[in-house]
Amino acid sequence: MHPFNYVAPVTVKEAIDILEKHGDRARPLAGGTDLLVQARGNKWDLDAVVDVKKIPEAMQLDVSNNGLTIGAGVPCYQIYDHEKIKSDYPGIVDGAFIIGGIQIQSRAAIGGNLCNAAPSGDAICPLIVYDATANIAGPSGNRDVSVEDFCVGPGKTVLKNGELLVSISVPKPPSGFGAAYERFIPRNEMDIAVAAVAVSVTLDNSGTNFESVRIALASVGPTPIFATKASNSLKGKSINESSISEAAAIAKDESSPISDMRGTIEHRKQLIEVITKRMLNEAVKRARG
Amino acid sequence: MANTNIHITTTINGQPYEFLAPSYMSLLDALREIVGLTGTKEGCLDGNCGACTVNVDGRIVDSCLVLAAEIDGCEVETVEGMASSEGLHPLQKAFLEEAALQCGICTPGFLVAAKGLLDNEPNPSEHRIRHWLAGNLCRCTGYDKIVKAVQKVSSEG
């Protein structure tokens, strides 16, 4: 491992200055559960790690009438231990609860999971279906990017030199909203998704029709995938087995997995169809309370 | 920017400590090589096995995935802090009585992790215990004896 310096700035500005100065020889440190493993594995030759956990904006966790704000360094356990988040954002909790074991969840951050940009990142698809936004600060100012556009390849994000993910904003779900996330793994815990699906639905006032739907797929492409065709296929449709099956078949077509040690292309595509159906039903159940 | 030593002030097992550690050194290495507490074990070095589990500010963590620099100002508990002048911690006794270890390399991690559970939830279900300990691997016992030992202490509590 390349010996790196440790800096713990207390302002976003300070962090950006350090990141800009070092370019790709510096990385932000949130929980460290990916970064330190990657540094040891020589994925990065780092001169500096920039700990974001002393920056107040990166550690905020706020639920208000406008929605949920998750600082980029907030660890998973704070998400699933939060009563209001559990009741109002269960789909986000579904992801936070299955990232690693308890030790990992003490440190690993939702923002870190997003910046690590693994196609299997369990926090990412839930954020996509909640229509979340990444709040980025950088040398030339702040900008917002939809989470569905944040990852651009395996381990690659839209972040440019000197830019820092400060927080994630999740809009307050409308009435008639429900969301859920589930992955398939051959073990009970502590594994990486073979395939996974997040779904959010907004039902109309009657509770029998889909008003809008968002479906996101993990581990079946170079990035987490926002399955727009499958999502749009349910707009205005009545909630029944055939509309759900049809959407699941489209989601299967929108996935583009590879075969690797975790599963084959055929297995993964089959899983996407099955889990999409399951999550649509679960999200509808949650929407109906 | 050359790497530097970081000045760390911390509490370990209730005792104040002050030391210098290289900026890239893990908490695990600092505990073992600088502080001299070798009860915490190195296993996989990537967060899978939990052998290096310690408690930082009331939360169990893999000390291989925390930098020593990050624990400045924190309270750390290791396996060495479990026994008191009155004897072994109830979990340590239960591990012995239930034969919840063979080679022992995973045991400090399991003990610290189990304590982290029982400190907050004195009577967890078997499912909860197994879920909580999923981040600790043991290649000897098959886990049942470990779970039984934790259950023994929780039912006594």
Chai-1 contact restraints between the chains, C-beta under 6 A:
chainA,res_idxA,chainB,res_idxB,connection_type,confidence,min_distance_angstrom,max_distance_angstrom,comment,restraint_id
A,P3,B,N3,contact,1.0,0.0,6.0,A-B,restraint_1
A,P3,B,Y24,contact,1.0,0.0,6.0,A-B,restraint_2
A,F4,B,Y24,contact,1.0,0.0,6.0,A-B,restraint_3
A,N5,B,M1,contact,1.0,0.0,6.0,A-B,restraint_4
A,N5,B,N3,contact,1.0,0.0,6.0,A-B,restraint_5
A,N5,B,S23,contact,1.0,0.0,6.0,A-B,restraint_6
A,Y6,B,I6,contact,1.0,0.0,6.0,A-B,restraint_7
A,Y6,B,S23,contact,1.0,0.0,6.0,A-B,restraint_8
A,Y6,B,L67,contact,1.0,0.0,6.0,A-B,restraint_9
A,Y6,B,A69,contact,1.0,0.0,6.0,A-B,restraint_10
A,G32,B,L65,contact,1.0,0.0,6.0,A-B,restraint_11
A,T33,B,G47,contact,1.0,0.0,6.0,A-B,restraint_12
A,T33,B,L65,contact,1.0,0.0,6.0,A-B,restraint_13
A,L36,B,L65,contact,1.0,0.0,6.0,A-B,restraint_14
A,V37,B,D46,contact,1.0,0.0,6.0,A-B,restraint_15
A,D47,B,M1,contact,1.0,0.0,6.0,A-B,restraint_16
A,A48,B,M1,contact,1.0,0.0,6.0,A-B,restraint_17
A,G101,B,A134,contact,1.0,0.0,6.0,A-B,restraint_18
A,G101,B,G135,contact,1.0,0.0,6.0,A-B,restraint_19
A,I102,B,I60,contact,1.0,0.0,6.0,A-B,restraint_20
A,I102,B,W132,contact,1.0,0.0,6.0,A-B,restraint_21
A,I102,B,G135,contact,1.0,0.0,6.0,A-B,restraint_22
A,Q103,B,G50,contact,1.0,0.0,6.0,A-B,restraint_23
A,Q103,B,T53,contact,1.0,0.0,6.0,A-B,restraint_24
A,Q103,B,I60,contact,1.0,0.0,6.0,A-B,restraint_25
A,Q103,B,V61,contact,1.0,0.0,6.0,A-B,restraint_26
A,Q103,B,D62,contact,1.0,0.0,6.0,A-B,restraint_27
A,Q103,B,G135,contact,1.0,0.0,6.0,A-B,restraint_28
A,I104,B,G47,contact,1.0,0.0,6.0,A-B,restraint_29
A,S106,B,R59,contact,1.0,0.0,6.0,A-B,restraint_30
A,S106,B,V61,contact,1.0,0.0,6.0,A-B,restraint_31
A,R107,B,V61,contact,1.0,0.0,6.0,A-B,restraint_32
A,E189,B,A134,contact,1.0,0.0,6.0,A-B,restraint_33
A,M190,B,A134,contact,1.0,0.0,6.0,A-B,restraint_34
